[in-house]
Amino acid sequence: MTAVEVAAEGRPAREVLAWSRDMVESALRPAVDTLPPSMRRIAGYHLGWWDEHGQPVGADGGKAIRPALVLLAAEAVGGSAAAALSSAAAVELAHNFSLLHDDVMDGDRTRRHRATAWTVFGISPAILAGDALLALACDVLVADGHPVTTEAVRIFSAAIQELLEGQSADVAFEKRQDVELAECLNMATGKTGALLGCACALGALFGGGSTEQVEHLRDFGRDLGLAFQLVDDLLGIWGDPAVTGKPVYSDLRSRKKSLPVVAALTSGTRAGRELAGLYHRERPLSDADLVHAAELIDVVGGRVWSQDKADELLARALCHLRSAGSVPRSTAELSTLARLVTRRDH
């Protein structure tokens, strides 16, 4: 293989993510240092930089997928990653704002193989730290002073509103017994697809992309986000705790109406009705109940449907990417990254 062919193929996904993480952390750390001490302490703990006492640790801070999308999208339209660094930091801050709140709403006690912030610092402080990260994200984006900042803020704000609407629907579904699959897909598109679409759009915008390129990359991110959510929902039921950092059957234990679950509940089958009986009864589900619930979802095709839908969305996302990218190496790296995050073993 020639040097030109190697360059066109791009770097492996793990290398891209390490590069992205290093770049964005160079912007994140000084930004987080501007927070009030109480908020800074919780934010740094959540980001994996230190323990609950503020002592440095090397905990998992996440894959930095969203900032990687921002930086690569900027390069894919012919711009530089450096030009999009502030927007990459803003997107990562917004993502972590949503995680802090999500952990509280879902009652999750572990994330990234360690105790969630609310279990360490309390519910109210964790919520406030999430609020602080969102405010900081807006400040980082505005402080960039780039000519496209006004448009970037509009895109960012719209994505956050859509994310919040998705989160709201997710919470509302817990109290409803009549959730339709189309509603669940719309919820997941907002909850996960909106911010990934925003990440790609901001990268293209700061990279100097055309209006058409920005839209294609936004659509790439949105479809990738929904595919990612489908895979995440599969991992929430059948994922290995050593990989996911969460207990096995965690989504079933909390009776979360994730996409595979809703696909089963709306299947019109006997197994689907049996699953509904488990999900809607008052007493907690036993370990045997959880195993049986997972089997019922599998039997009616919820698992296969989710896998097939994720594959379909990935193919559609890659089609948008081919329509938008003008730099072969960065486009190839976005494609590689998309395939990594929709794998069932990550």
C-alpha positions as a Markdown table, in Angstrom:
| # | Residue | x | y | z |
|---|---|---|---|---|
| 1 | Met | 0.0 | 0.0 | 0.0 |
| 2 | Thr | 1.4 | 3.4 | -0.9 |
| 3 | Ala | 1.7 | 6.3 | 1.5 |
| 4 | Val | -1.1 | 8.1 | -0.4 |
| 5 | Glu | -3.4 | 5.1 | 0.1 |
| 6 | Val | -2.5 | 4.9 | 3.8 |
| 7 | Ala | -3.2 | 8.6 | 4.2 |
| 8 | Ala | -6.6 | 8.3 | 2.4 |
| 9 | Glu | -7.6 | 5.4 | 4.7 |
| 10 | Gly | -6.8 | 7.5 | 7.8 |
| 11 | Arg | -5.9 | 6.6 | 11.3 |
| 12 | Pro | -7.4 | 3.7 | 13.3 |
| 13 | Ala | -10.4 | 4.7 | 15.4 |
| 14 | Arg | -8.6 | 4.3 | 18.7 |
| 15 | Glu | -5.9 | 6.5 | 17.5 |
| 16 | Val | -8.4 | 9.2 | 16.4 |
| 17 | Leu | -10.1 | 9.0 | 19.8 |
| 18 | Ala | -6.9 | 9.4 | 21.7 |
| 19 | Trp | -6.0 | 12.4 | 19.5 |
| 20 | Ser | -9.4 | 13.9 | 20.0 |
| 21 | Arg | -9.3 | 13.4 | 23.8 |
| 22 | Asp | -5.9 | 15.0 | 24.1 |
| 23 | Met | -7.0 | 18.0 | 22.0 |
| 24 | Val | -10.3 | 18.6 | 23.7 |
| 25 | Glu | -8.8 | 18.2 | 27.2 |
| 26 | Ser | -6.4 | 21.0 | 26.5 |
| 27 | Ala | -9.4 | 23.2 | 26.2 |
| 28 | Leu | -11.6 | 21.5 | 28.8 |
| 29 | Arg | -9.3 | 21.7 | 31.8 |
| 30 | Pro | -8.8 | 25.5 | 31.7 |
| 31 | Ala | -12.5 | 26.0 | 31.1 |
| 32 | Val | -13.5 | 23.8 | 34.1 |
| 33 | Asp | -10.9 | 25.6 | 36.2 |
| 34 | Thr | -13.1 | 28.7 | 35.9 |
| 35 | Leu | -16.0 | 27.1 | 37.7 |
| 36 | Pro | -16.8 | 27.9 | 41.3 |
| 37 | Pro | -14.9 | 25.5 | 43.6 |
| 38 | Ser | -17.9 | 23.3 | 44.5 |
| 39 | Met | -18.9 | 22.9 | 40.9 |
| 40 | Arg | -15.3 | 22.4 | 39.8 |
| 41 | Arg | -14.8 | 19.5 | 42.2 |
| 42 | Ile | -17.9 | 17.6 | 41.0 |
| 43 | Ala | -17.2 | 18.3 | 37.4 |
| 44 | Gly | -13.6 | 17.1 | 37.6 |
| 45 | Tyr | -14.7 | 13.9 | 39.5 |
| 46 | His | -17.3 | 13.2 | 36.8 |
| 47 | Leu | -14.8 | 13.8 | 34.0 |
| 48 | Gly | -12.4 | 11.3 | 35.6 |
| 49 | Trp | -9.7 | 13.8 | 36.5 |
| 50 | Trp | -9.7 | 13.4 | 40.3 |
| 51 | Asp | -11.4 | 11.5 | 43.1 |
| 52 | Glu | -14.1 | 12.9 | 45.5 |
| 53 | His | -11.3 | 14.6 | 47.5 |
| 54 | Gly | -9.8 | 16.4 | 44.5 |
| 55 | Gln | -6.8 | 14.1 | 44.3 |
| 56 | Pro | -5.6 | 13.3 | 40.7 |
| 57 | Val | -6.6 | 9.9 | 39.4 |
| 58 | Gly | -6.5 | 8.3 | 36.0 |
| 59 | Ala | -10.2 | 7.3 | 35.8 |
| 60 | Asp | -12.1 | 6.7 | 32.6 |
| 61 | Gly | -13.3 | 10.0 | 31.2 |
| 62 | Gly | -15.3 | 8.6 | 28.3 |
| 63 | Lys | -14.4 | 8.0 | 24.7 |
| 64 | Ala | -14.6 | 11.6 | 23.6 |
| 65 | Ile | -16.7 | 10.6 | 20.6 |
| 66 | Arg | -18.6 | 13.8 | 20.2 |
| 67 | Pro | -15.5 | 16.1 | 20.1 |
| 68 | Ala | -13.9 | 13.7 | 17.7 |
| 69 | Leu | -16.9 | 14.2 | 15.4 |
| 70 | Val | -16.5 | 18.0 | 15.7 |
| 71 | Leu | -12.8 | 18.0 | 14.9 |
| 72 | Leu | -13.0 | 15.4 | 12.0 |
| 73 | Ala | -16.0 | 17.2 | 10.5 |
| 74 | Ala | -14.0 | 20.4 | 10.4 |
| 75 | Glu | -11.2 | 18.6 | 8.6 |
| 76 | Ala | -13.6 | 16.7 | 6.3 |
| 77 | Val | -14.8 | 19.9 | 4.7 |
| 78 | Gly | -11.2 | 21.2 | 4.2 |
| 79 | Gly | -10.8 | 23.2 | 7.5 |
| 80 | Ser | -8.5 | 22.6 | 10.5 |
| 81 | Ala | -9.3 | 20.8 | 13.7 |
| 82 | Ala | -7.9 | 23.7 | 15.7 |
| 83 | Ala | -10.5 | 26.1 | 14.3 |
| 84 | Ala | -13.2 | 23.9 | 15.8 |
| 85 | Leu | -11.6 | 23.2 | 19.1 |
| 86 | Ser | -13.8 | 25.5 | 21.2 |
| 87 | Ser | -17.0 | 24.0 | 19.7 |
| 88 | Ala | -15.6 | 20.5 | 20.4 |
| 89 | Ala | -15.1 | 21.5 | 24.0 |
| 90 | Ala | -18.6 | 23.0 | 24.2 |
| 91 | Val | -20.2 | 19.9 | 22.8 |
| 92 | Glu | -18.3 | 17.7 | 25.3 |
| 93 | Leu | -19.3 | 19.9 | 28.2 |
| 94 | Ala | -23.0 | 19.7 | 27.1 |
| 95 | His | -22.8 | 16.0 | 26.8 |
| 96 | Asn | -21.5 | 15.7 | 30.3 |
| 97 | Phe | -24.2 | 18.1 | 31.6 |
| 98 | Ser | -26.7 | 15.6 | 30.2 |
| 99 | Leu | -24.9 | 12.6 | 31.7 |
| 100 | Leu | -24.9 | 14.2 | 35.2 |
| 101 | His | -28.7 | 14.8 | 35.0 |
| 102 | Asp | -29.4 | 11.4 | 33.3 |
| 103 | Asp | -27.7 | 9.5 | 36.1 |
| 104 | Val | -29.9 | 11.3 | 38.7 |
| 105 | Met | -33.1 | 10.7 | 36.7 |
| 106 | Asp | -32.3 | 7.0 | 36.0 |
| 107 | Gly | -31.0 | 6.4 | 39.5 |
| 108 | Asp | -27.8 | 4.9 | 38.0 |
| 109 | Arg | -25.2 | 4.3 | 40.6 |
| 110 | Thr | -22.2 | 3.6 | 38.4 |
| 111 | Arg | -20.8 | 5.2 | 35.2 |
| 112 | Arg | -17.5 | 4.4 | 33.6 |
| 113 | His | -16.8 | 1.8 | 36.2 |
| 114 | Arg | -17.0 | 4.2 | 39.2 |
| 115 | Ala | -19.7 | 5.7 | 41.4 |
| 116 | Thr | -21.9 | 8.3 | 39.8 |
| 117 | Ala | -21.5 | 11.9 | 41.0 |
| 118 | Trp | -24.9 | 12.1 | 42.6 |
| 119 | Thr | -24.1 | 9.0 | 44.8 |
| 120 | Val | -20.9 | 10.7 | 46.0 |
| 121 | Phe | -21.9 | 14.3 | 46.3 |
| 122 | Gly | -25.7 | 14.2 | 46.6 |
| 123 | Ile | -28.5 | 14.7 | 44.1 |
| 124 | Ser | -28.8 | 18.5 | 44.3 |
| 125 | Pro | -25.1 | 19.2 | 44.0 |
| 126 | Ala | -24.9 | 16.8 | 41.0 |
| 127 | Ile | -27.8 | 18.6 | 39.3 |
| 128 | Leu | -26.2 | 22.0 | 39.9 |
| 129 | Ala | -22.9 | 20.8 | 38.6 |
| 130 | Gly | -24.7 | 19.7 | 35.4 |
| 131 | Asp | -26.2 | 23.1 | 35.1 |
| 132 | Ala | -22.8 | 24.7 | 35.5 |
| 133 | Leu | -21.3 | 22.6 | 32.7 |
| 134 | Leu | -24.1 | 23.7 | 30.3 |
| 135 | Ala | -23.6 | 27.3 | 31.2 |
| 136 | Leu | -19.8 | 26.8 | 30.7 |
| 137 | Ala | -20.4 | 25.2 | 27.3 |
| 138 | Cys | -22.3 | 28.2 | 26.1 |
| 139 | Asp | -19.6 | 30.5 | 27.4 |
| 140 | Val | -16.8 | 28.5 | 25.7 |
| 141 | Leu | -18.7 | 28.6 | 22.4 |
| 142 | Val | -19.4 | 32.3 | 22.5 |
| 143 | Ala | -15.9 | 33.3 | 23.7 |
| 144 | Asp | -14.4 | 31.8 | 20.5 |
| 145 | Gly | -15.2 | 35.0 | 18.6 |
| 146 | His | -15.3 | 33.2 | 15.3 |
| 147 | Pro | -17.4 | 34.9 | 12.5 |
| 148 | Val | -19.8 | 31.9 | 12.5 |
| 149 | Thr | -20.4 | 32.1 | 16.3 |
| 150 | Thr | -23.9 | 33.4 | 16.0 |
| 151 | Glu | -25.0 | 30.6 | 13.7 |
| 152 | Ala | -23.1 | 28.1 | 15.9 |
| 153 | Val | -25.0 | 29.2 | 19.0 |
| 154 | Arg | -28.3 | 28.9 | 17.2 |
| 155 | Ile | -27.4 | 25.3 | 16.1 |
| 156 | Phe | -26.1 | 24.5 | 19.6 |
| 157 | Ser | -29.2 | 25.9 | 21.4 |
| 158 | Ala | -31.6 | 24.1 | 19.1 |
| 159 | Ala | -29.8 | 20.8 | 19.7 |
| 160 | Ile | -29.9 | 21.3 | 23.5 |
| 161 | Gln | -33.6 | 22.0 | 23.4 |
| 162 | Glu | -34.2 | 18.8 | 21.3 |
| 163 | Leu | -32.0 | 16.8 | 23.7 |
| 164 | Leu | -34.1 | 18.1 | 26.7 |
| 165 | Glu | -37.3 | 17.2 | 24.9 |
| 166 | Gly | -36.0 | 13.7 | 24.3 |
| 167 | Gln | -35.0 | 13.4 | 27.9 |
| 168 | Ser | -38.4 | 14.6 | 29.0 |
| 169 | Ala | -40.1 | 12.0 | 26.8 |
| 170 | Asp | -37.9 | 9.3 | 28.1 |
| 171 | Val | -39.0 | 10.2 | 31.7 |
| 172 | Ala | -42.6 | 10.4 | 30.7 |
| 173 | Phe | -42.5 | 6.9 | 29.1 |
| 174 | Glu | -41.8 | 5.4 | 32.5 |
| 175 | Lys | -45.3 | 6.2 | 33.6 |
| 176 | Arg | -47.1 | 5.2 | 30.4 |
| 177 | Gln | -48.2 | 1.7 | 29.3 |
| 178 | Asp | -49.0 | 2.8 | 25.7 |
| 179 | Val | -45.6 | 3.9 | 24.3 |
| 180 | Glu | -45.5 | 3.4 | 20.5 |
| 181 | Leu | -42.3 | 2.5 | 18.7 |
| 182 | Ala | -42.4 | 5.6 | 16.5 |
| 183 | Glu | -42.5 | 7.8 | 19.7 |
| 184 | Cys | -39.6 | 5.9 | 21.1 |
| 185 | Leu | -37.6 | 6.4 | 17.9 |
| 186 | Asn | -38.4 | 10.2 | 18.1 |
| 187 | Met | -37.3 | 10.3 | 21.7 |
| 188 | Ala | -34.0 | 8.6 | 21.0 |
| 189 | Thr | -33.3 | 10.9 | 18.0 |
| 190 | Gly | -33.7 | 13.9 | 20.3 |
| 191 | Lys | -31.9 | 12.4 | 23.3 |
| 192 | Thr | -28.9 | 11.1 | 21.4 |
| 193 | Gly | -29.1 | 12.1 | 17.7 |
| 194 | Ala | -29.5 | 15.8 | 18.3 |
| 195 | Leu | -26.1 | 16.4 | 20.0 |
| 196 | Leu | -24.2 | 14.1 | 17.6 |
| 197 | Gly | -25.8 | 16.0 | 14.7 |
| 198 | Cys | -24.9 | 19.2 | 16.3 |
| 199 | Ala | -21.3 | 18.1 | 16.8 |
| 200 | Cys | -20.9 | 17.3 | 13.1 |
| 201 | Ala | -22.7 | 20.5 | 12.0 |
| 202 | Leu | -20.5 | 22.7 | 14.2 |
| 203 | Gly | -17.4 | 21.0 | 13.0 |
| 204 | Ala | -18.4 | 21.6 | 9.4 |
| 205 | Leu | -19.4 | 25.2 | 10.1 |
| 206 | Phe | -16.1 | 26.1 | 11.8 |
| 207 | Gly | -14.3 | 24.2 | 9.2 |
| 208 | Gly | -15.7 | 26.6 | 6.5 |
| 209 | Gly | -18.0 | 24.1 | 4.9 |
| 210 | Ser | -20.8 | 25.0 | 2.6 |
| 211 | Thr | -24.5 | 25.1 | 3.7 |
| 212 | Glu | -25.0 | 21.8 | 1.9 |
| 213 | Gln | -22.0 | 20.2 | 3.7 |
| 214 | Val | -23.2 | 21.4 | 7.1 |
| 215 | Glu | -26.6 | 19.9 | 6.5 |
| 216 | His | -25.2 | 16.5 | 5.2 |
| 217 | Leu | -22.9 | 16.2 | 8.2 |
| 218 | Arg | -25.7 | 17.1 | 10.6 |
| 219 | Asp | -27.8 | 14.3 | 9.1 |
| 220 | Phe | -24.8 | 12.0 | 9.3 |
| 221 | Gly | -24.5 | 12.7 | 13.0 |
| 222 | Arg | -28.2 | 12.4 | 13.7 |
| 223 | Asp | -28.5 | 9.0 | 12.0 |
| 224 | Leu | -25.3 | 7.9 | 13.7 |
| 225 | Gly | -26.7 | 9.0 | 17.0 |
| 226 | Leu | -29.9 | 7.0 | 16.7 |
| 227 | Ala | -27.9 | 4.0 | 15.6 |
| 228 | Phe | -25.6 | 4.5 | 18.6 |
| 229 | Gln | -28.6 | 4.7 | 20.9 |
| 230 | Leu | -30.0 | 1.4 | 19.5 |
| 231 | Val | -26.7 | -0.3 | 20.2 |
| 232 | Asp | -26.5 | 1.3 | 23.7 |
| 233 | Asp | -30.0 | 0.0 | 24.4 |
| 234 | Leu | -28.9 | -3.5 | 23.4 |
| 235 | Leu | -25.9 | -3.2 | 25.7 |
| 236 | Gly | -28.2 | -1.9 | 28.5 |
| 237 | Ile | -29.8 | -5.4 | 28.4 |
| 238 | Trp | -27.2 | -7.8 | 27.2 |
| 239 | Gly | -23.9 | -5.9 | 27.6 |
| 240 | Asp | -21.0 | -7.2 | 29.6 |
| 241 | Pro | -20.7 | -5.2 | 32.8 |
| 242 | Ala | -16.9 | -5.4 | 32.5 |
| 243 | Val | -17.3 | -3.4 | 29.2 |
| 244 | Thr | -20.3 | -1.2 | 29.9 |
| 245 | Gly | -19.5 | -0.3 | 33.6 |
| 246 | Lys | -23.2 | -1.0 | 34.5 |
| 247 | Pro | -24.8 | -4.1 | 36.0 |
| 248 | Val | -26.2 | -6.8 | 33.7 |
| 249 | Tyr | -29.8 | -6.1 | 32.7 |
| 250 | Ser | -29.6 | -2.6 | 34.2 |
| 251 | Asp | -32.2 | -1.2 | 31.9 |
| 252 | Leu | -34.6 | -4.0 | 32.6 |
| 253 | Arg | -34.1 | -3.7 | 36.3 |
| 254 | Ser | -35.2 | 0.0 | 36.1 |
| 255 | Arg | -38.0 | -1.0 | 33.6 |
| 256 | Lys | -36.7 | 1.5 | 31.1 |
| 257 | Lys | -38.7 | 1.6 | 27.9 |
| 258 | Ser | -35.7 | 1.4 | 25.6 |
| 259 | Leu | -36.0 | 0.6 | 21.9 |
| 260 | Pro | -35.7 | -3.2 | 22.1 |
| 261 | Val | -38.2 | -3.3 | 24.9 |
| 262 | Val | -40.8 | -1.1 | 23.2 |
| 263 | Ala | -40.3 | -3.2 | 20.0 |
| 264 | Ala | -41.2 | -6.2 | 22.0 |
| 265 | Leu | -44.1 | -4.6 | 24.0 |
| 266 | Thr | -45.7 | -3.4 | 20.7 |
| 267 | Ser | -45.2 | -6.7 | 18.9 |
| 268 | Gly | -48.8 | -7.9 | 19.5 |
| 269 | Thr | -47.5 | -11.3 | 20.5 |
| 270 | Arg | -48.1 | -13.5 | 23.5 |
| 271 | Ala | -44.5 | -13.0 | 24.7 |
| 272 | Gly | -44.9 | -9.2 | 24.3 |
| 273 | Arg | -48.0 | -9.3 | 26.5 |
| 274 | Glu | -46.1 | -11.4 | 29.1 |
| 275 | Leu | -43.3 | -8.9 | 29.0 |
| 276 | Ala | -45.8 | -6.1 | 29.6 |
| 277 | Gly | -47.1 | -8.0 | 32.7 |
| 278 | Leu | -43.6 | -8.1 | 34.1 |
| 279 | Tyr | -42.9 | -4.4 | 33.3 |
| 280 | His | -46.2 | -3.1 | 34.7 |
| 281 | Arg | -46.4 | -5.0 | 38.0 |
| 282 | Glu | -45.7 | -3.2 | 41.2 |
| 283 | Arg | -43.1 | -5.4 | 43.0 |
| 284 | Pro | -39.5 | -5.3 | 41.9 |
| 285 | Leu | -38.2 | -7.7 | 39.3 |
| 286 | Ser | -36.2 | -10.6 | 40.7 |
| 287 | Asp | -33.0 | -11.8 | 39.0 |
| 288 | Ala | -35.0 | -14.7 | 37.4 |
| 289 | Asp | -37.5 | -12.2 | 36.2 |
| 290 | Leu | -34.8 | -10.1 | 34.5 |
| 291 | Val | -33.4 | -13.2 | 32.7 |
| 292 | His | -36.9 | -14.1 | 31.6 |
| 293 | Ala | -37.7 | -10.5 | 30.4 |
| 294 | Ala | -34.5 | -10.5 | 28.3 |
| 295 | Glu | -35.5 | -13.9 | 26.8 |
| 296 | Leu | -39.0 | -12.6 | 25.9 |
| 297 | Ile | -37.5 | -9.5 | 24.1 |
| 298 | Asp | -35.2 | -11.8 | 22.2 |
| 299 | Val | -38.0 | -14.3 | 21.3 |
| 300 | Val | -40.3 | -11.6 | 19.8 |
| 301 | Gly | -37.5 | -10.1 | 17.8 |
| 302 | Gly | -36.7 | -7.0 | 19.7 |
| 303 | Arg | -33.0 | -7.7 | 19.8 |
| 304 | Val | -32.8 | -8.5 | 16.0 |
| 305 | Trp | -34.9 | -5.6 | 15.1 |
| 306 | Ser | -32.7 | -3.2 | 17.0 |
| 307 | Gln | -29.6 | -4.6 | 15.4 |
| 308 | Asp | -31.0 | -4.4 | 11.9 |
| 309 | Lys | -32.3 | -0.9 | 12.5 |
| 310 | Ala | -28.9 | 0.2 | 13.7 |
| 311 | Asp | -27.3 | -1.3 | 10.6 |
| 312 | Glu | -29.8 | 0.5 | 8.4 |
| 313 | Leu | -29.2 | 3.9 | 10.1 |
| 314 | Leu | -25.4 | 3.4 | 9.9 |
| 315 | Ala | -25.7 | 2.8 | 6.1 |
| 316 | Arg | -27.8 | 5.9 | 5.7 |
| 317 | Ala | -25.4 | 8.0 | 7.8 |
| 318 | Leu | -22.4 | 6.9 | 5.7 |
| 319 | Cys | -24.4 | 7.9 | 2.6 |
| 320 | His | -24.7 | 11.4 | 4.0 |
| 321 | Leu | -21.0 | 11.4 | 4.9 |
| 322 | Arg | -20.0 | 10.5 | 1.3 |
| 323 | Ser | -22.2 | 13.4 | 0.0 |
| 324 | Ala | -20.5 | 15.9 | 2.4 |
| 325 | Gly | -16.9 | 15.0 | 2.7 |
| 326 | Ser | -14.3 | 16.6 | 0.5 |
| 327 | Val | -11.1 | 15.4 | 2.3 |
| 328 | Pro | -10.6 | 11.6 | 1.9 |
| 329 | Arg | -8.6 | 11.0 | 5.0 |
| 330 | Ser | -10.9 | 12.8 | 7.5 |
| 331 | Thr | -14.0 | 11.3 | 5.7 |
| 332 | Ala | -12.5 | 7.9 | 6.0 |
| 333 | Glu | -11.8 | 8.5 | 9.7 |
| 334 | Leu | -15.4 | 9.6 | 10.3 |
| 335 | Ser | -16.5 | 6.4 | 8.6 |
| 336 | Thr | -14.2 | 4.3 | 10.8 |
| 337 | Leu | -15.4 | 6.0 | 13.9 |
| 338 | Ala | -19.0 | 5.5 | 13.0 |
| 339 | Arg | -18.5 | 1.8 | 12.6 |
| 340 | Leu | -16.7 | 1.6 | 15.9 |
| 341 | Val | -19.5 | 3.3 | 18.0 |
| 342 | Thr | -22.1 | 1.0 | 16.4 |
| 343 | Arg | -20.3 | -2.2 | 17.3 |
| 344 | Arg | -22.1 | -4.4 | 19.8 |
| 345 | Asp | -19.0 | -5.1 | 21.9 |
| 346 | His | -17.8 | -1.5 | 22.8 |
